[in-house]
Amino acid sequence: MAVCRSHMSTYIHRLLELATGASCCPILTSQSCLSRATCVARRAPVTNRRAYSLDSLASGPGRPSFGANSQQPLVERASSSALAHRNLSAVAVKGQCRPLSFYDFLDLGEVEENVRYARTCRKSRRFIVNPELAKVVAHHLGLDLQSAKTVVFECNPGPGVLTKTLINAGAQRVVALEPEKNFFRDLRALEGLLDGQLEVVHCDFFRLDPIVSGFNKPPVMSTDKLFTDLGITEANWTEEFPAKVVAIVPQNNERGIMLKLVYSLFERLSVYRYGRIELNLFMSEREYLSMVAPPGQMRHYRALSVLWQMACQIELLHKAPWDSFVSSKKSRPPPKGLLPNDHMCLVRLRPRSDLFSGGLTPANASTLLVMVKQCLAKRTEKLFKKLNLWSPDSGSKLLFELALPEDVLTGHLHPRQYLQLFQLMDKSQEFTQSWLFEEIMQNSEREGWG
C-alpha cells in the first residue's frame, strides 16, 4: 500500500511539473502561423522607412551574372540593423496571424529557389530573381515611389522578387499584373499579409485592349475595367500623372508591342487615355538602339524611332547582360543582328507634356502616324517628292517655310521637324483629310513600316 502511495505521489508530482512547464509556453493555434513563426527574425529598430542597400554586383553560386558593363547607382548603404529581413513575421492573436507591419521587411527568398520557381512558367518570359538587380530597378523608379499618390504597375512579376523589393523600398501602392495562375495565387497570398500596399490583378499588361471586341476573359482585359476597378480616374495631359509601369518587354513580339504602345500614346488610347503614364521597360539592346537612332542613320532610323523620339523623353537607366535574367524553358536565345545586342536595357519613356500643342490632337494624330510611316518607308527618297504626291507643287513651299533644302531626304529629317511639317500641312488649305490614304493603301502590303 505504501508503494502504491509512493507511485501515486511521484505521478502527481510529474503532472504538476508538466502543467507548470506548459503554462510558460504560448500556444499557437494556427498551423500557418506556426510554420511562419519558425522563421521570424529579431526585430531591430528601424530609422528609415524600408531602408535598402545596393551591395556589390558580384556573382555567386546560383546567382545570375551582371557582367563587367553593369551600371550600379550610388545609394547610401543602410545599416545592418535596419535591414532586418521582413521574414513574414506573425504572432498568434486569437488564432489569427496579424497583418505585416509597414516597418517589416519582406524576405526575398533564396535565389536558387526563385530560379526554379520562375522556370515553371509555361510561356516564354524573362524574370528578375537577382535581389541586387531588383534594387537597381527600385532605385531608378525614384523617390516619388514612396508617395501615396504614386501607383506602380509591375507587369508579369512571376516569383515576386521585384514586387517585394519595391515594397521594401517604400512603395505605397504596387499593382501586380500577373497572367500566370500559379504565380497569381502566391502573389495573392502575399497581398493578404500586407496592409494595402499590394494589389494583385489577373491581367496581362501586353494584352490590354484587344482589337476584337466582346467579352474578355482574364488575363485579357480592357484598360477601362482595370483602372475603374483600381479607382484611377483620367487626368489632364499637362498634369504630372503619378503612375509608373515597370516591365520586361516580351522578346517574341518586341517590335509589335512598341509600335502598339506608341500608336496608343499619340491617339490617347489604352492607358494613355488616363494621362502621361511613365514606362520603365527592359528591352533588347538592339530595340533600344533602333528607337534612339539619329537622323541620317539610314539602316536603323525608322518610323518607330521618329514617333518615340517625338512623343517622349527617352532615358537609358541601366544595362544588364542577358544572363542577369532567368528565362523560362521556352525562351529563345537573344536575337542577332547588325546592332549590338549583348544586354537588356532599362529604358524610361516619359511622354512630353507639350506633345498635344501647336495643332496636334488625338483626333488628327492618326494622320501624323500615316505620314511618318509613309516617309520613312524609303529613307533615301527626297522629301519634296512625297509632298508633291500629296499636294502637287506644295513640296517646295513647305520646305522653304521649314528652312530645309529641296534635296533633303526623308531619312535626314529630325523627329521635331516631322512634327512641324505635319502642323504646317494640317493648317494648309491645299491638303484635304484624305491627303495620304490613297498611296498608303497601295504600299502598305509591299513595304514594312517599323
C-alpha positions as CSV (number, residue, x, y, z in Angstrom):
1,M,0.0,0.0,0.0
2,A,2.9,2.3,0.9
3,V,4.5,1.5,-2.5
4,C,1.3,2.5,-4.3
5,R,1.1,5.8,-2.4
6,S,4.8,6.4,-3.4
7,H,4.0,5.8,-7.0
8,M,0.9,8.0,-6.9
9,S,2.9,10.8,-5.3
10,T,5.6,10.6,-8.0
11,Y,2.9,10.6,-10.7
12,I,1.1,13.6,-9.3
13,H,4.4,15.4,-8.9
14,R,5.2,14.7,-12.6
15,L,1.9,16.1,-13.7
16,L,2.4,19.3,-11.7
17,E,5.8,19.7,-13.5
18,L,4.3,19.3,-16.9
19,A,1.5,21.7,-16.1
20,T,3.9,24.3,-14.8
21,G,6.1,24.0,-17.9
22,A,3.2,24.2,-20.3
23,S,1.9,27.4,-18.6
24,C,5.1,29.2,-19.6
25,C,4.8,28.5,-23.4
26,P,2.5,30.4,-25.7
27,I,0.0,28.2,-27.7
28,L,0.0,28.7,-31.5
29,T,-3.4,27.6,-32.6
30,S,-2.9,28.3,-36.3
31,Q,-0.8,25.9,-38.3
32,S,0.1,28.6,-40.8
33,C,1.2,30.9,-38.0
34,L,3.3,28.1,-36.6
35,S,5.1,27.5,-39.8
36,R,5.9,31.2,-40.3
37,A,6.8,31.8,-36.7
38,T,9.7,29.4,-37.0
39,C,11.5,31.9,-39.4
40,V,10.7,35.1,-37.6
41,A,13.8,37.3,-37.4
42,R,14.5,39.5,-34.3
43,R,13.1,43.0,-35.0
44,A,15.7,45.7,-34.9
45,P,14.9,49.4,-34.5
46,V,14.2,51.0,-37.9
47,T,15.3,54.5,-38.5
48,N,14.1,54.9,-42.1
49,R,11.1,53.6,-44.0
50,R,12.2,50.4,-45.6
51,A,15.8,51.4,-46.0
52,Y,17.7,49.3,-48.5
53,S,21.2,49.0,-49.9
54,L,22.9,48.1,-53.1
55,D,25.6,45.6,-52.4
56,S,28.3,44.8,-55.0
57,L,27.0,43.0,-58.0
58,A,29.4,40.1,-57.7
59,S,28.2,36.8,-58.8
60,G,27.7,33.9,-56.5
61,P,26.6,30.3,-56.7
62,G,23.2,30.1,-58.3
63,R,23.1,33.9,-58.9
64,P,22.9,35.3,-62.4
65,S,25.9,37.3,-63.5
66,F,25.7,41.0,-64.2
67,G,28.9,41.3,-66.2
68,A,31.5,44.0,-66.4
69,N,29.4,46.7,-68.1
70,S,26.8,46.8,-65.4
71,Q,25.8,50.3,-64.1
72,Q,25.4,50.4,-60.4
73,P,23.8,53.5,-58.9
74,L,25.3,55.0,-55.8
75,V,22.9,54.7,-52.9
76,E,23.6,55.3,-49.2
77,R,24.0,51.9,-47.6
78,A,21.6,51.2,-44.8
79,S,22.8,49.8,-41.5
80,S,22.6,46.1,-41.0
81,S,20.2,46.6,-38.1
82,A,17.8,48.5,-40.4
83,L,17.9,45.7,-42.9
84,A,16.3,43.1,-40.7
85,H,14.6,40.8,-43.1
86,R,10.8,41.1,-43.3
87,N,10.5,37.3,-42.9
88,L,6.7,37.3,-43.0
89,S,6.7,37.8,-39.2
90,A,3.5,36.8,-37.5
91,V,2.2,36.1,-34.0
92,A,-0.8,34.2,-32.8
93,V,-3.6,36.5,-31.8
94,K,-6.9,34.7,-31.1
95,G,-5.9,32.1,-33.7
96,Q,-5.2,34.7,-36.4
97,C,-2.0,36.0,-38.0
98,R,-1.6,39.8,-37.8
99,P,-1.0,41.8,-41.0
100,L,2.6,42.7,-41.6
101,S,3.7,46.0,-40.2
102,F,4.7,48.8,-42.5
103,Y,8.2,48.5,-41.0
104,D,8.6,44.8,-41.5
105,F,10.9,43.7,-44.3
106,L,9.8,41.1,-46.8
107,D,12.2,38.2,-47.2
108,L,13.1,37.8,-50.9
109,G,13.8,34.1,-50.5
110,E,16.7,32.0,-51.8
111,V,18.0,32.8,-55.4
112,E,18.1,29.2,-56.3
113,E,14.5,28.5,-55.2
114,N,13.3,31.6,-57.1
115,V,15.1,30.4,-60.2
116,R,13.4,27.1,-60.1
117,Y,10.1,28.7,-59.4
118,A,10.5,31.1,-62.4
119,R,11.3,28.2,-64.7
120,T,7.9,26.6,-64.0
121,C,6.4,29.3,-66.3
122,R,4.7,27.7,-69.3
123,K,5.2,30.7,-71.6
124,S,8.3,32.4,-73.0
125,R,9.1,35.0,-70.3
126,R,12.1,36.5,-68.5
127,F,12.2,37.3,-64.8
128,I,14.2,39.3,-62.3
129,V,15.3,37.0,-59.5
130,N,18.6,38.7,-58.6
131,P,17.9,40.8,-55.5
132,E,20.6,43.3,-56.5
133,L,19.1,43.9,-59.9
134,A,15.7,44.3,-58.3
135,K,17.2,47.0,-56.0
136,V,18.7,48.8,-59.0
137,V,15.2,48.9,-60.6
138,A,13.6,50.2,-57.4
139,H,16.2,52.9,-57.1
140,H,15.7,54.1,-60.7
141,L,12.0,54.5,-60.1
142,G,12.8,57.5,-57.9
143,L,11.9,58.9,-54.5
144,D,8.3,59.6,-55.5
145,L,7.9,55.8,-55.3
146,Q,7.2,56.4,-51.6
147,S,4.4,59.0,-52.3
148,A,0.9,57.9,-51.5
149,K,-0.1,59.3,-54.9
150,T,2.2,57.1,-56.9
151,V,0.9,53.9,-58.4
152,V,3.5,51.4,-59.7
153,F,2.2,48.8,-62.2
154,E,4.5,45.8,-62.2
155,C,3.9,43.6,-65.2
156,N,4.5,39.9,-65.1
157,P,6.1,39.8,-61.6
158,G,6.4,36.0,-61.5
159,P,8.2,34.9,-58.3
160,G,7.7,38.4,-56.9
161,V,11.3,39.3,-56.1
162,L,10.9,42.8,-57.6
163,T,7.5,43.1,-56.0
164,K,8.9,42.6,-52.5
165,T,11.8,44.9,-53.3
166,L,9.5,47.7,-54.4
167,I,7.6,47.4,-51.1
168,N,10.8,47.2,-49.1
169,A,11.9,50.4,-50.9
170,G,8.9,52.2,-49.6
171,A,6.3,51.9,-52.4
172,Q,2.9,52.8,-51.1
173,R,0.9,51.2,-53.9
174,V,2.1,48.4,-56.1
175,V,-0.3,46.8,-58.6
176,A,1.0,43.5,-59.7
177,L,-0.4,42.4,-63.1
178,E,0.2,38.7,-63.3
179,P,-1.3,36.5,-66.1
180,E,0.0,33.1,-64.9
181,K,-2.3,31.4,-62.4
182,N,0.4,29.6,-60.4
183,F,2.3,32.9,-59.7
184,F,-1.0,34.7,-59.2
185,R,-2.1,32.5,-56.3
186,D,1.2,33.1,-54.4
187,L,1.1,36.8,-55.0
188,R,-2.5,37.0,-53.7
189,A,-1.3,35.2,-50.6
190,L,1.3,37.9,-50.1
191,E,-1.3,40.6,-50.8
192,G,-3.3,39.2,-47.9
193,L,-0.4,39.6,-45.5
194,L,0.2,43.2,-46.4
195,D,-1.6,46.3,-45.2
196,G,-2.9,47.5,-48.5
197,Q,0.4,48.3,-50.3
198,L,-0.1,45.5,-52.8
199,E,-3.0,44.8,-55.2
200,V,-2.8,41.7,-57.4
201,V,-4.8,41.5,-60.6
202,H,-5.1,38.5,-63.0
203,C,-4.1,40.6,-66.1
204,D,-1.6,40.7,-68.9
205,F,-0.4,44.3,-69.5
206,F,0.7,43.5,-73.0
207,R,-2.7,42.1,-73.9
208,L,-4.7,45.1,-72.7
209,D,-7.5,46.4,-75.0
210,P,-7.6,43.6,-77.6
211,I,-8.8,44.6,-81.1
212,V,-11.6,42.0,-81.0
213,S,-14.5,43.4,-79.1
214,G,-16.8,41.5,-76.8
215,F,-16.4,39.6,-73.5
216,N,-12.8,39.4,-72.4
217,K,-11.7,36.7,-70.1
218,P,-8.7,37.3,-67.7
219,P,-5.9,37.8,-68.2
220,V,-7.1,39.7,-71.3
221,M,-8.7,42.9,-70.0
222,S,-9.6,46.4,-71.1
223,T,-7.8,49.4,-69.5
224,D,-11.2,51.0,-68.6
225,K,-12.1,48.0,-66.5
226,L,-8.6,47.7,-64.9
227,F,-8.4,51.4,-64.0
228,T,-12.1,51.7,-62.9
229,D,-11.6,48.7,-60.5
230,L,-8.5,50.3,-59.1
231,G,-10.2,53.7,-58.7
232,I,-7.9,55.5,-61.1
233,T,-9.5,58.4,-63.0
234,E,-8.5,60.4,-66.1
235,A,-6.1,63.3,-65.7
236,N,-5.3,66.3,-67.8
237,W,-2.4,65.6,-70.2
238,T,-0.3,68.6,-69.0
239,E,-0.6,67.5,-65.4
240,E,2.0,65.2,-63.8
241,F,0.4,61.7,-63.6
242,P,2.0,59.7,-60.8
243,A,1.7,56.3,-62.5
244,K,4.7,54.2,-63.5
245,V,4.8,50.9,-65.4
246,V,7.8,48.6,-65.0
247,A,8.0,45.6,-67.2
248,I,10.2,43.3,-69.4
249,V,9.0,43.5,-73.0
250,P,8.3,40.0,-74.4
251,Q,11.1,39.1,-76.8
252,N,8.8,37.2,-79.3
253,N,6.9,40.4,-80.3
254,E,9.1,43.3,-79.2
255,R,8.7,45.5,-82.2
256,G,5.0,44.9,-82.5
257,I,4.4,45.8,-78.8
258,M,6.4,49.0,-79.1
259,L,4.5,50.1,-82.2
260,K,1.2,49.4,-80.5
261,L,2.2,51.4,-77.4
262,V,3.4,54.5,-79.4
263,Y,0.2,54.4,-81.5
264,S,-1.9,54.4,-78.4
265,L,0.1,57.3,-77.0
266,F,-0.5,59.6,-80.0
267,E,-4.2,58.7,-80.1
268,R,-4.6,58.9,-76.3
269,L,-6.0,55.3,-76.2
270,S,-5.5,52.5,-73.7
271,V,-3.5,53.5,-70.6
272,Y,-2.7,56.9,-72.1
273,R,-6.3,57.9,-72.0
274,Y,-5.8,58.4,-68.3
275,G,-2.7,60.6,-68.5
276,R,1.0,60.7,-69.1
277,I,1.9,57.3,-67.8
278,E,5.7,56.7,-67.5
279,L,7.0,53.4,-68.9
280,N,10.1,51.8,-67.4
281,L,10.8,48.9,-69.8
282,F,13.5,46.3,-70.1
283,M,14.0,45.8,-73.8
284,S,16.7,44.3,-76.0
285,E,19.7,46.5,-76.7
286,R,19.0,46.2,-80.4
287,E,15.5,47.6,-80.0
288,Y,16.7,50.4,-77.8
289,L,19.4,51.5,-80.3
290,S,16.9,51.4,-83.1
291,M,14.5,53.5,-81.0
292,V,17.1,56.3,-80.4
293,A,18.7,56.1,-83.8
294,P,19.5,59.6,-85.1
295,P,18.5,61.1,-88.5
296,G,20.9,60.0,-91.2
297,Q,21.5,56.6,-89.8
298,M,19.5,55.1,-92.7
299,R,19.6,51.5,-91.8
300,H,18.1,51.9,-88.3
301,Y,16.3,55.3,-88.4
302,R,12.7,54.2,-88.9
303,A,9.1,55.3,-88.1
304,L,9.4,53.7,-84.7
305,S,12.5,55.9,-84.0
306,V,10.8,59.1,-85.1
307,L,7.5,58.5,-83.2
308,W,9.0,57.6,-79.9
309,Q,11.6,60.5,-80.0
310,M,8.8,62.9,-81.0
311,A,6.5,61.7,-78.2
312,C,8.8,61.0,-75.2
313,Q,11.8,61.9,-73.3
314,I,13.9,58.7,-73.6
315,E,16.4,57.9,-70.9
316,L,18.7,54.8,-70.6
317,L,18.6,53.9,-66.9
318,H,20.6,50.7,-66.7
319,K,22.2,47.9,-68.9
320,A,22.4,44.3,-67.7
321,P,23.6,41.2,-69.6
322,W,21.0,38.8,-70.8
323,D,22.1,36.2,-68.3
324,S,21.2,38.6,-65.4
325,F,17.6,37.4,-66.1
326,V,16.1,34.0,-65.7
327,S,14.3,32.7,-68.8
328,S,11.5,30.2,-68.9
329,K,12.2,26.9,-70.7
330,K,10.6,28.2,-74.0
331,S,12.6,31.4,-74.2
332,R,14.9,31.7,-77.2
333,P,18.5,33.0,-77.2
334,P,19.0,36.7,-77.7
335,P,18.4,37.6,-81.4
336,K,21.4,38.6,-83.5
337,G,21.5,41.5,-85.9
338,L,23.6,44.4,-87.2
339,L,23.2,46.3,-83.9
340,P,24.9,45.2,-80.6
341,N,22.6,43.1,-78.6
342,D,24.6,41.8,-75.6
343,H,22.4,43.5,-72.9
344,M,18.9,44.2,-71.8
345,C,18.3,47.9,-71.4
346,L,16.1,49.5,-68.8
347,V,14.6,52.5,-70.6
348,R,12.4,55.2,-69.2
349,L,9.8,56.6,-71.7
350,R,8.2,59.8,-70.2
351,P,5.6,61.4,-72.5
352,R,6.1,65.1,-73.3
353,S,3.6,67.4,-71.6
354,D,3.6,69.7,-74.7
355,L,3.0,66.9,-77.2
356,F,-0.6,67.9,-78.0
357,S,0.1,71.6,-78.6
358,G,0.5,73.5,-81.8
359,G,-2.2,71.7,-83.6
360,L,-1.6,68.0,-82.9
361,T,-4.6,66.3,-81.3
362,P,-5.7,62.7,-80.6
363,A,-8.2,63.2,-83.4
364,N,-5.7,64.0,-86.1
365,A,-2.8,62.1,-84.7
366,S,-3.6,59.1,-86.9
367,T,-2.8,61.2,-90.0
368,L,0.6,62.1,-88.5
369,L,1.2,58.3,-87.9
370,V,0.4,57.6,-91.6
371,M,2.6,60.4,-92.8
372,V,5.6,59.4,-90.8
373,K,5.3,55.7,-91.8
374,Q,4.9,56.7,-95.5
375,C,8.0,58.9,-95.4
376,L,10.3,56.5,-93.6
377,A,9.3,53.5,-95.8
378,K,12.0,54.8,-98.2
379,R,14.5,56.8,-96.2
380,T,16.7,57.7,-99.2
381,E,13.9,59.3,-101.1
382,K,13.7,63.1,-101.5
383,L,11.1,64.6,-99.2
384,F,9.7,67.2,-101.7
385,K,8.6,64.3,-104.0
386,K,6.5,62.8,-101.2
387,L,5.0,66.2,-100.5
388,N,4.2,66.8,-104.2
389,L,2.4,63.4,-104.3
390,W,0.1,64.5,-101.6
391,S,-0.5,68.0,-102.9
392,P,1.1,69.0,-106.3
393,D,3.6,71.8,-106.2
394,S,3.4,72.1,-102.4
395,G,6.7,70.5,-101.6
396,S,9.0,73.5,-102.3
397,K,6.7,75.9,-100.4
398,L,6.7,73.7,-97.2
399,L,10.5,73.1,-97.3
400,F,11.0,76.9,-97.7
401,E,8.8,77.5,-94.6
402,L,10.8,75.0,-92.6
403,A,14.2,76.4,-93.9
404,L,15.1,73.0,-95.4
405,P,17.0,72.4,-98.6
406,E,15.0,71.0,-101.5
407,D,17.2,67.9,-101.8
408,V,16.7,66.9,-98.2
409,L,16.0,63.1,-97.8
410,T,13.2,61.7,-95.7
411,G,15.8,59.8,-93.6
412,H,17.5,63.1,-92.7
413,L,14.6,64.9,-91.1
414,H,14.6,65.2,-87.3
415,P,11.5,64.0,-85.4
416,R,10.8,67.6,-84.3
417,Q,10.9,68.7,-88.0
418,Y,8.4,65.9,-88.9
419,L,6.0,67.3,-86.3
420,Q,6.5,70.9,-87.6
421,L,5.9,69.6,-91.2
422,F,2.7,67.9,-90.1
423,Q,1.5,71.1,-88.4
424,L,2.1,73.1,-91.5
425,M,0.3,70.6,-93.7
426,D,-2.6,70.3,-91.3
427,K,-3.2,74.1,-91.4
428,S,-2.8,74.3,-95.2
429,Q,-5.8,74.7,-97.4
430,E,-4.1,72.7,-100.2
431,F,-4.4,69.4,-98.3
432,T,-7.6,67.5,-97.6
433,Q,-8.4,64.9,-95.0
434,S,-7.6,62.1,-97.4
435,W,-4.2,63.6,-98.5
436,L,-2.3,60.4,-97.6
437,F,-4.5,57.4,-97.5
438,E,-4.7,56.5,-101.2
439,E,-1.0,56.0,-101.6
440,I,-0.6,54.4,-98.2
441,M,-3.1,51.7,-99.1
442,Q,-1.2,50.9,-102.2
443,N,2.2,50.5,-100.4
444,S,1.2,49.1,-97.0
445,E,1.3,45.5,-98.2
446,R,4.6,45.9,-100.2
447,E,6.8,47.7,-97.7
448,G,7.5,47.5,-94.0
449,W,6.7,50.4,-91.6
450,G,8.6,49.5,-88.4
